[in-house]
Amino acid sequence: MKSGALHCAGKELRVRLRDRWALLMWLLVPLTIGGMITALSDGGQPQPTAQLLVVDEDDSLISGFLISALGQTGDAELIQAESVSRQEGQERIEAGDASALLIVPEGFGDAVLNEQPSVLQLITNPAQQILPSIVEEFLSVLTDAVFYLHRVFGNELKIITAQIDALAPGESEVFADPMIAQLGVAINNAAETLVEYLDPMALELAAAEDEAEEASGLTFALVFFPGIIFIGMLFAAQGLSDSFWKERESGTLRRTLVSPLSLTEIFLGKLLSGAGLLFLLSAAMTTIGFVYHGLSPASWLPAVLWLTLSGLVLYGLMSLVQLIAPTRKSASLITSILIFPLMMIGGAFFPFEALPDWLKTIGIWVPNGYLLERLKAYLFYDGGINALATSLPYALAMAGLLWMLCAWRLKAFAGRAE
């Protein structure tokens, strides 16, 4: 039986390898989908930045603070402020060379210190929608900041303003030591009044991170990567399972009933050849993904072996449908219909991270969904090799049960009238 099974496996493998178009389709379908997803999510486009031209006609300390604040929007660098003359600014905004033009009028600094109205003129680029809005929102935040600054340090600002106004033309604006000491004491007293609001904080923030964000450098394209391979496994399993109907229609299975070669040997041959093909396919797709995403080579072999076992589970499921279906057309139709719900619910086409909780709960118990989630836990999260080791008995049980049912159905399938 052993030699007969190996002979059937070799024959089946040679036939499959000669069918280059089928192999190419099993590879191209997932690679095409993966390439499109990667292009959309990891396009490598630079983050858009609002180019803001600033005309400072006030040329005061306060207007300088404003320009500095506009250029310091954190790590995101949403706004890039550039000082220009009025003529240059108008020419560039008319040419569409910037997102917005801000004109700071003369007297702006005095107006801020004295809490007097002052109008900042903002000219936006009509060809852009989002970036000019970012500039407008940031300016509105600064307006609120000035308002609350006067509520907290209003008296201190009045002292500074009065001192500046009292200076004679050409006199140095350096404050005397007593004035500096007075301001320091006043600012400290004002700060102490805020302690009851700031220490402890009136609001306590608790940062909650998604499981997907805990993994360093995890992108949507990377999360999608294992699902891409499972899509290829599903199509390969469907294609491999159709061989039972080919053997039946050619009369091979019926002749086997009265020949020295047993159905069991043919069955084991198909199982072994399928495992070999699934190993080659998973190795090829995994290698491409590992190289592109820069994953650790140490994880390659466990991932390939797990994918091969997962492919055998799917192959067994599709084969069982083929052996139960009354005709080849109905079998092809049922397996084709079955593929897409398995892809959608099982996290292959839509990652579990993007699904609602109730749908994720259902998908995690679909055979391919469970196997896919275990692989992702091994590759990306804190599960390590234990994520696969603890799930191995369940995966083997699934594969064993499905193939035992296929073996049980095979004799009736072979002897069934055409």
C-alpha positions as CSV (number, residue, x, y, z in Angstrom):
1,M,0.0,0.0,0.0
2,K,2.8,2.4,0.8
3,S,4.5,2.0,-2.6
4,G,1.1,2.3,-4.4
5,A,0.3,5.5,-2.5
6,L,3.6,7.0,-3.3
7,H,3.3,6.1,-6.9
8,C,-0.2,7.7,-7.1
9,A,1.2,10.8,-5.2
10,G,4.0,11.2,-7.7
11,K,1.7,10.7,-10.7
12,E,-0.8,13.3,-9.3
13,L,2.0,15.7,-8.5
14,R,3.4,15.5,-12.0
15,V,0.0,16.1,-13.5
16,R,-0.6,19.1,-11.3
17,L,2.8,20.6,-12.1
18,R,2.1,20.4,-15.8
19,D,-1.0,22.4,-15.3
20,R,0.9,25.7,-15.1
21,W,-2.2,27.9,-15.7
22,A,-3.9,26.5,-12.5
23,L,-0.7,27.0,-10.5
24,L,-0.3,30.5,-11.8
25,M,-3.9,31.4,-11.0
26,W,-3.5,30.1,-7.4
27,L,-0.5,32.4,-7.0
28,L,-1.6,35.4,-9.0
29,V,-5.1,35.8,-7.3
30,P,-3.7,36.4,-3.8
31,L,-0.6,38.3,-5.0
32,T,-2.8,40.6,-7.1
33,I,-5.1,41.3,-4.2
34,G,-2.2,41.8,-1.8
35,G,-0.4,44.1,-4.3
36,M,-3.5,46.3,-4.6
37,I,-4.0,46.5,-0.8
38,T,-0.3,47.3,-0.2
39,A,-0.4,50.0,-2.9
40,L,-3.4,51.6,-1.2
41,S,-2.2,51.4,2.4
42,D,1.6,51.6,1.9
43,G,1.8,53.9,-1.0
44,G,4.8,55.7,0.4
45,Q,3.3,59.1,-0.2
46,P,4.6,61.8,2.1
47,Q,2.2,63.2,4.7
48,P,0.5,66.3,3.3
49,T,1.6,69.6,5.0
50,A,-0.2,72.9,4.9
51,Q,2.2,75.5,3.3
52,L,1.4,78.7,5.2
53,L,2.8,82.1,4.0
54,V,3.0,84.7,6.7
55,V,3.3,88.5,6.1
56,D,4.4,90.0,9.4
57,E,3.6,93.7,9.2
58,D,3.8,94.1,13.0
59,D,7.3,92.7,13.5
60,S,6.8,92.5,17.2
61,L,7.7,90.0,19.9
62,I,4.1,88.7,19.9
63,S,3.9,88.3,16.2
64,G,7.1,86.4,16.3
65,F,5.6,84.1,18.9
66,L,2.6,83.6,16.6
67,I,4.8,82.5,13.6
68,S,6.8,80.2,15.9
69,A,3.6,78.6,17.2
70,L,2.3,78.0,13.6
71,G,5.5,76.2,12.8
72,Q,5.4,73.9,15.8
73,T,2.4,71.6,15.3
74,G,4.1,68.6,16.9
75,D,5.6,65.5,15.3
76,A,2.9,65.5,12.6
77,E,4.2,68.7,11.1
78,L,0.8,69.7,9.8
79,I,1.8,73.3,9.1
80,Q,4.9,74.7,7.6
81,A,5.1,78.5,8.1
82,E,7.2,80.7,5.9
83,S,7.7,84.5,6.3
84,V,7.3,86.4,3.0
85,S,6.6,89.9,1.9
86,R,3.1,90.9,1.0
87,Q,3.8,91.1,-2.7
88,E,5.5,87.7,-2.8
89,G,2.8,86.1,-0.7
90,Q,0.0,87.4,-2.9
91,E,1.8,86.2,-6.0
92,R,2.4,82.7,-4.6
93,I,-1.1,82.2,-3.3
94,E,-2.6,83.3,-6.6
95,A,-0.3,80.8,-8.4
96,G,-1.5,78.1,-6.0
97,D,1.9,77.6,-4.5
98,A,0.7,77.5,-0.9
99,S,-2.3,76.5,1.2
100,A,-2.9,79.8,2.8
101,L,-1.6,83.4,3.2
102,L,-1.7,85.0,6.7
103,I,-1.3,88.7,7.0
104,V,-0.5,90.0,10.5
105,P,-1.4,93.7,10.7
106,E,0.6,96.4,12.4
107,G,-0.3,96.8,16.0
108,F,-1.2,93.2,16.5
109,G,1.2,92.7,19.4
110,D,-0.2,95.7,21.3
111,A,-3.7,94.5,20.7
112,V,-2.9,91.1,22.1
113,L,-1.3,92.5,25.3
114,N,-4.1,95.0,25.9
115,E,-6.8,92.5,25.0
116,Q,-8.0,94.7,22.2
117,P,-9.5,93.4,18.9
118,S,-7.2,92.8,16.0
119,V,-8.0,91.2,12.6
120,L,-5.8,88.6,11.1
121,Q,-6.4,88.3,7.3
122,L,-6.3,84.7,6.0
123,I,-6.4,84.1,2.3
124,T,-6.9,80.4,1.4
125,N,-6.1,78.4,-1.7
126,P,-9.5,77.5,-3.3
127,A,-7.9,74.5,-5.0
128,Q,-7.3,72.9,-1.6
129,Q,-10.0,71.9,0.9
130,I,-8.5,70.1,3.9
131,L,-5.1,71.8,4.4
132,P,-6.5,75.4,4.6
133,S,-9.1,74.2,7.1
134,I,-6.3,72.9,9.3
135,V,-4.7,76.4,9.3
136,E,-8.1,78.0,10.2
137,E,-8.6,75.5,13.1
138,F,-5.1,76.1,14.5
139,L,-5.6,79.9,14.4
140,S,-8.9,79.5,16.3
141,V,-7.1,77.4,18.9
142,L,-4.6,80.2,19.3
143,T,-7.4,82.7,19.7
144,D,-8.8,80.7,22.5
145,A,-5.4,80.4,24.1
146,V,-5.0,84.2,24.2
147,F,-8.4,84.6,25.8
148,Y,-7.5,82.2,28.6
149,L,-4.1,83.6,29.0
150,H,-5.7,87.0,29.9
151,R,-8.1,85.2,32.3
152,V,-5.1,83.7,34.2
153,F,-2.3,86.2,33.8
154,G,-4.2,89.3,33.0
155,N,-2.8,91.5,35.7
156,E,0.8,90.4,34.9
157,L,0.2,91.3,31.2
158,K,-1.1,94.7,32.2
159,I,2.1,95.3,34.3
160,I,4.3,94.4,31.3
161,T,2.2,96.6,29.0
162,A,2.4,99.6,31.3
163,Q,6.1,99.2,31.7
164,I,6.6,99.1,27.9
165,D,4.3,102.1,27.4
166,A,6.2,104.1,30.0
167,L,9.5,103.7,28.2
168,A,10.9,106.8,26.5
169,P,11.7,106.5,22.7
170,G,15.0,104.8,22.3
171,E,15.2,103.6,25.9
172,S,16.2,100.0,26.6
173,E,13.3,97.5,27.1
174,V,15.2,95.6,29.7
175,F,13.2,95.6,32.9
176,A,14.7,96.6,36.3
177,D,15.4,93.9,38.9
178,P,12.5,94.9,41.2
179,M,10.1,94.8,38.3
180,I,11.3,91.3,37.4
181,A,10.9,90.1,41.0
182,Q,7.4,91.6,41.2
183,L,6.4,89.8,38.0
184,G,7.9,86.5,39.2
185,V,5.9,86.7,42.5
186,A,2.7,87.6,40.7
187,I,3.1,84.8,38.2
188,N,3.8,82.3,41.0
189,N,0.7,83.4,42.9
190,A,-1.4,83.0,39.7
191,A,0.0,79.5,39.1
192,E,-0.8,78.5,42.7
193,T,-4.5,79.3,42.1
194,L,-4.5,76.7,39.3
195,V,-3.2,73.9,41.5
196,E,-6.6,72.8,42.7
197,Y,-7.6,72.3,39.0
198,L,-4.4,70.8,37.7
199,D,-3.1,68.7,40.6
200,P,-4.7,66.3,40.7
201,M,-6.1,66.6,37.2
202,A,-9.9,67.0,37.1
203,L,-10.0,64.5,34.3
204,E,-8.1,61.2,34.4
205,L,-7.2,59.8,31.0
206,A,-6.8,56.0,30.5
207,A,-5.0,55.1,27.2
208,A,-6.4,52.0,25.6
209,E,-4.5,50.4,22.8
210,D,-5.9,47.9,20.3
211,E,-4.2,44.5,20.1
212,A,-3.2,45.4,16.5
213,E,-1.4,48.6,17.7
214,E,0.7,46.7,20.4
215,A,2.8,45.1,17.8
216,S,5.7,47.3,16.7
217,G,5.5,48.6,13.1
218,L,2.2,46.8,12.4
219,T,0.6,48.3,9.3
220,F,-2.7,47.4,7.6
221,A,-0.8,45.8,4.7
222,L,1.1,43.6,7.2
223,V,-2.1,42.6,9.0
224,F,-3.6,41.7,5.7
225,F,-0.6,39.6,4.6
226,P,-1.6,36.2,6.2
227,G,-5.2,36.6,4.9
228,I,-3.8,37.0,1.4
229,I,-2.1,33.6,1.7
230,F,-5.3,32.0,3.0
231,I,-7.1,33.3,-0.1
232,G,-4.6,31.4,-2.2
233,M,-5.1,28.3,-0.1
234,L,-8.8,28.5,-0.6
235,F,-8.6,28.6,-4.4
236,A,-5.9,25.9,-4.4
237,A,-8.1,23.7,-2.2
238,Q,-11.0,24.1,-4.6
239,G,-8.9,23.3,-7.6
240,L,-7.3,20.2,-6.0
241,S,-10.6,18.8,-4.8
242,D,-12.0,18.8,-8.4
243,S,-9.6,15.9,-9.2
244,F,-12.0,13.4,-7.6
245,W,-14.5,14.2,-10.3
246,K,-11.8,14.0,-13.0
247,E,-10.9,10.5,-11.8
248,R,-14.5,9.4,-11.6
249,E,-15.5,10.7,-15.1
250,S,-12.4,9.0,-16.6
251,G,-13.4,5.7,-15.0
252,T,-10.3,5.5,-12.9
253,L,-12.1,5.2,-9.6
254,R,-14.6,2.5,-10.8
255,R,-11.8,0.4,-12.4
256,T,-9.9,0.6,-9.1
257,L,-12.7,-1.3,-7.4
258,V,-11.6,-4.5,-9.3
259,S,-7.9,-3.7,-9.7
260,P,-4.9,-4.4,-7.5
261,L,-4.6,-0.7,-6.8
262,S,-6.9,0.1,-4.0
263,L,-9.0,3.2,-3.4
264,T,-7.1,3.8,-0.2
265,E,-3.9,4.1,-2.2
266,I,-5.4,6.6,-4.6
267,F,-6.9,8.5,-1.7
268,L,-3.5,8.7,0.2
269,G,-1.8,9.6,-3.1
270,K,-4.1,12.6,-3.5
271,L,-3.6,13.6,0.1
272,L,0.2,13.4,-0.2
273,S,0.4,15.2,-3.5
274,G,-2.0,17.9,-2.3
275,A,0.2,18.4,0.8
276,G,3.3,18.8,-1.4
277,L,1.6,21.3,-3.7
278,L,0.2,23.3,-0.7
279,F,3.6,23.3,0.8
280,L,5.2,24.7,-2.4
281,L,2.5,27.4,-2.7
282,S,2.6,28.5,0.9
283,A,6.4,28.6,0.8
284,A,6.4,30.8,-2.3
285,M,3.8,33.2,-1.0
286,T,5.3,33.3,2.5
287,T,8.7,34.0,1.1
288,I,7.4,37.0,-1.0
289,G,5.6,38.4,2.0
290,F,8.5,37.9,4.5
291,V,11.0,39.6,2.1
292,Y,8.6,42.5,1.4
293,H,7.6,43.2,5.0
294,G,11.0,42.4,6.5
295,L,9.7,39.6,8.9
296,S,12.1,37.5,10.8
297,P,13.5,34.5,8.8
298,A,13.2,32.4,12.0
299,S,9.4,32.5,11.7
300,W,9.4,31.3,8.1
301,L,9.4,27.5,8.5
302,P,6.8,27.4,11.3
303,A,4.5,29.7,9.3
304,V,4.9,27.6,6.1
305,L,4.2,24.3,8.0
306,W,1.1,25.9,9.6
307,L,-0.1,27.2,6.3
308,T,0.4,23.7,4.8
309,L,-1.7,22.1,7.5
310,S,-4.3,24.9,7.1
311,G,-4.4,24.2,3.4
312,L,-5.0,20.5,4.1
313,V,-8.0,21.4,6.3
314,L,-9.4,23.5,3.5
315,Y,-8.6,20.8,0.9
316,G,-10.4,18.2,3.1
317,L,-13.5,20.5,3.4
318,M,-13.7,21.2,-0.4
319,S,-13.1,17.5,-1.1
320,L,-15.9,16.4,1.2
321,V,-18.3,18.8,-0.7
322,Q,-17.1,17.3,-4.0
323,L,-17.8,13.8,-2.8
324,I,-21.2,14.6,-1.5
325,A,-22.5,16.7,-4.4
326,P,-24.6,14.8,-7.0
327,T,-22.9,16.2,-10.1
328,R,-19.7,17.9,-11.0
329,K,-21.4,21.1,-11.9
330,S,-23.2,21.3,-8.6
331,A,-20.0,20.5,-6.8
332,S,-18.2,23.3,-8.6
333,L,-21.0,25.7,-7.9
334,I,-21.2,24.9,-4.2
335,T,-17.4,25.1,-3.6
336,S,-17.3,28.4,-5.5
337,I,-20.2,29.8,-3.4
338,L,-18.5,28.5,-0.2
339,I,-15.2,30.2,-0.9
340,F,-16.4,33.8,-0.6
341,P,-18.2,33.5,2.7
342,L,-15.1,31.8,4.1
343,M,-13.0,34.6,2.8
344,M,-15.3,37.4,4.2
345,I,-16.2,35.9,7.6
346,G,-12.9,34.1,8.1
347,G,-10.8,37.2,8.2
348,A,-9.0,36.6,4.9
349,F,-10.5,39.3,2.8
350,F,-11.4,41.6,5.7
351,P,-9.0,41.3,8.6
352,F,-10.5,40.6,12.0
353,E,-9.1,43.9,13.2
354,A,-11.5,45.7,10.8
355,L,-14.6,43.6,11.6
356,P,-17.2,44.4,14.3
357,D,-17.0,42.3,17.4
358,W,-20.0,40.1,16.8
359,L,-18.8,39.2,13.3
360,K,-15.3,38.5,14.6
361,T,-16.8,36.2,17.2
362,I,-18.4,34.2,14.4
363,G,-15.4,34.3,12.1
364,I,-13.0,33.1,14.7
365,W,-14.8,29.7,14.8
366,V,-14.8,29.2,11.0
367,P,-12.0,26.7,10.3
368,N,-9.9,29.1,8.2
369,G,-10.7,31.9,10.6
370,Y,-9.3,30.1,13.6
371,L,-6.2,28.9,11.8
372,L,-5.6,32.4,10.4
373,E,-6.0,34.1,13.8
374,R,-3.5,31.6,15.3
375,L,-0.9,32.4,12.6
376,K,-1.3,36.1,13.2
377,A,-0.9,35.6,16.9
378,Y,2.4,33.9,16.2
379,L,3.7,36.4,13.6
380,F,2.6,39.7,15.1
381,Y,1.4,39.5,18.7
382,D,2.7,38.1,21.9
383,G,1.6,34.5,21.3
384,G,5.0,33.3,20.0
385,I,5.4,29.6,19.0
386,N,2.9,28.7,21.7
387,A,0.1,30.3,19.6
388,L,0.7,27.5,17.1
389,A,1.7,24.7,19.5
390,T,-1.4,25.0,21.7
391,S,-3.7,25.1,18.6
392,L,-2.0,22.2,16.8
393,P,-4.2,19.5,18.3
394,Y,-7.3,21.3,17.2
395,A,-5.9,21.8,13.7
396,L,-4.9,18.2,13.4
397,A,-8.3,17.1,14.7
398,M,-10.0,19.2,12.0
399,A,-7.9,17.8,9.2
400,G,-8.2,14.2,10.5
401,L,-12.0,14.4,10.8
402,L,-12.5,16.0,7.4
403,W,-10.3,13.4,5.6
404,M,-11.8,10.5,7.5
405,L,-15.2,11.6,6.2
406,C,-13.8,11.9,2.7
407,A,-12.4,8.4,3.0
408,W,-15.8,7.1,4.1
409,R,-17.6,8.8,1.2
410,L,-15.0,7.8,-1.5
411,K,-16.2,4.2,-2.1
412,A,-19.8,5.2,-2.5
413,F,-18.6,8.1,-4.8
414,A,-16.5,5.7,-6.9
415,G,-19.3,3.2,-7.4
416,R,-22.1,5.7,-7.9
417,A,-23.8,5.4,-11.3
418,E,-23.0,8.2,-13.8
